[in-house]
């Protein structure tokens, strides 16, 4: 655990002390603010629950984008600067490297999500804010963001270019987003399987509406684990080259 903590602390400091993390955070919060004002507050009179659902709807998109942008540098940058060999030759397991890198980006992403909380809080000015709905929505954003960050970490382990890592992480995320379209034209039982793999349509929608489904929690945690396990194996394969 001490080793894992050192990796997380090192990477988190890179976000907090560098300009890149703040630029990403500023852009994401600015886009969230504009979308919230345009589509949540500026759409006439509606129920507070509808406004909150709309907030989580468009925030899911910016959360996925932030996750890919934050994670694309994690391992690719180490390979580009030829410092990854220092990690792989140190008495640190590949699992610690994969989880530590992912956890640092995920924690920074959670900070961005926390900074956006003032937007749904504005709903309480002219309406009633359900804390249960708020908790469910942010839990969904955290799970979705954690999954996309894990996919981005996997992509970052496959290349030395941060740009290519970002493209690959985005492609993985989009692929899981679009499986619901394939499920509509696939034959049974593949239609249900593809529908289950849908990153947003099948699993995030309940959170957006204030509902917490255990199957969706399990799905996000499972994909996150599988992506980190794959990252570990990629690091292990490169260790023995």
BELDASUL-V496330 format. One record per pair of residues at least 6 apart in sequence whose ideal C-beta (glycine too) atoms are under 6 Angstrom apart, sorted by the first residue. I is the first residue (numbers start at 1). J is the second residue. D is the distance in Angstrom with one decimal. If there is no record, write none. Layout:
BEGIN
i=I j=J d=D
i=I j=J d=D
END
This chain:
BEGIN
i=3 j=92 d=5.5
i=3 j=96 d=5.2
i=4 j=96 d=5.1
i=4 j=100 d=5.1
i=7 j=100 d=2.9
i=8 j=100 d=5.1
i=8 j=103 d=5.1
i=8 j=104 d=4.9
i=11 j=104 d=3.3
i=12 j=104 d=4.6
i=15 j=21 d=3.4
i=15 j=108 d=4.6
i=21 j=108 d=5.9
i=24 j=69 d=5.1
i=25 j=112 d=4.9
i=28 j=62 d=5.0
i=28 j=66 d=4.7
i=28 j=112 d=5.8
i=31 j=62 d=5.4
i=32 j=59 d=5.9
i=32 j=62 d=5.4
i=32 j=116 d=5.3
i=35 j=58 d=4.4
i=36 j=55 d=5.8
i=36 j=119 d=4.8
i=39 j=54 d=5.9
i=40 j=51 d=4.9
i=40 j=54 d=4.6
i=40 j=55 d=5.2
i=48 j=123 d=5.2
i=48 j=127 d=3.6
i=48 j=128 d=5.4
i=51 j=123 d=5.5
i=52 j=120 d=5.7
i=52 j=133 d=5.6
i=53 j=208 d=5.3
i=53 j=209 d=5.7
i=55 j=120 d=5.4
i=56 j=137 d=4.1
i=56 j=208 d=4.4
i=57 j=208 d=5.7
i=60 j=144 d=5.9
i=60 j=204 d=5.7
i=63 j=141 d=5.1
i=63 j=144 d=6.0
i=63 j=145 d=4.6
i=64 j=148 d=4.8
i=64 j=173 d=5.6
i=66 j=109 d=5.8
i=66 j=112 d=6.0
i=67 j=109 d=5.8
i=67 j=145 d=4.9
i=67 j=148 d=3.6
i=67 j=149 d=4.3
i=67 j=152 d=5.9
i=68 j=152 d=4.8
i=68 j=166 d=5.9
i=68 j=169 d=4.4
i=68 j=170 d=5.2
i=70 j=105 d=4.4
i=70 j=109 d=5.9
i=71 j=105 d=4.7
i=71 j=149 d=4.8
i=71 j=152 d=2.9
i=71 j=153 d=5.0
i=71 j=156 d=6.0
i=72 j=152 d=5.7
i=72 j=156 d=5.5
i=72 j=162 d=5.1
i=72 j=165 d=4.2
i=72 j=166 d=3.9
i=72 j=169 d=5.7
i=73 j=162 d=5.1
i=74 j=101 d=4.2
i=74 j=153 d=5.5
i=74 j=156 d=4.7
i=75 j=156 d=4.3
i=75 j=157 d=4.5
i=76 j=156 d=4.5
i=76 j=159 d=5.7
i=76 j=160 d=5.7
i=76 j=162 d=4.8
i=76 j=165 d=4.3
i=78 j=84 d=3.8
i=79 j=160 d=4.0
i=80 j=160 d=4.9
i=87 j=97 d=5.6
i=88 j=239 d=4.7
i=94 j=232 d=4.6
i=94 j=235 d=4.2
i=94 j=236 d=4.8
i=95 j=232 d=5.1
i=97 j=235 d=5.9
i=98 j=228 d=5.0
i=98 j=231 d=4.2
i=98 j=232 d=4.6
i=101 j=153 d=5.7
i=102 j=149 d=5.9
i=102 j=150 d=5.5
i=102 j=153 d=4.6
i=102 j=228 d=5.9
i=105 j=149 d=5.0
i=106 j=146 d=5.2
i=106 j=149 d=5.0
i=109 j=145 d=4.8
i=113 j=141 d=5.6
i=120 j=134 d=5.9
i=123 j=129 d=5.1
i=133 j=210 d=3.4
i=136 j=207 d=5.3
i=136 j=210 d=4.8
i=136 j=212 d=5.1
i=137 j=207 d=5.7
i=140 j=204 d=5.4
i=140 j=207 d=2.5
i=143 j=220 d=3.9
i=144 j=204 d=5.6
i=146 j=224 d=5.4
i=147 j=220 d=4.9
i=147 j=223 d=5.0
i=147 j=224 d=4.9
i=148 j=173 d=5.3
i=150 j=224 d=4.3
i=150 j=227 d=3.8
i=150 j=228 d=5.3
i=151 j=169 d=5.6
i=151 j=172 d=4.5
i=151 j=173 d=5.8
i=151 j=227 d=5.2
i=152 j=169 d=3.7
i=153 j=231 d=5.3
i=154 j=227 d=4.7
i=154 j=230 d=5.3
i=154 j=231 d=4.7
i=155 j=165 d=4.8
i=155 j=168 d=3.8
i=155 j=169 d=3.8
i=156 j=165 d=4.3
i=157 j=231 d=4.8
i=157 j=234 d=4.4
i=159 j=165 d=5.3
i=176 j=199 d=4.0
i=177 j=199 d=5.1
i=177 j=200 d=5.6
i=179 j=194 d=4.6
i=179 j=197 d=4.4
i=179 j=198 d=4.9
i=180 j=195 d=5.9
i=180 j=198 d=3.9
i=180 j=201 d=4.1
i=182 j=194 d=4.9
i=183 j=191 d=4.7
i=183 j=194 d=3.8
i=183 j=195 d=3.9
i=186 j=194 d=5.5
i=195 j=202 d=5.6
i=203 j=216 d=3.9
i=203 j=219 d=5.2
i=206 j=213 d=4.9
END
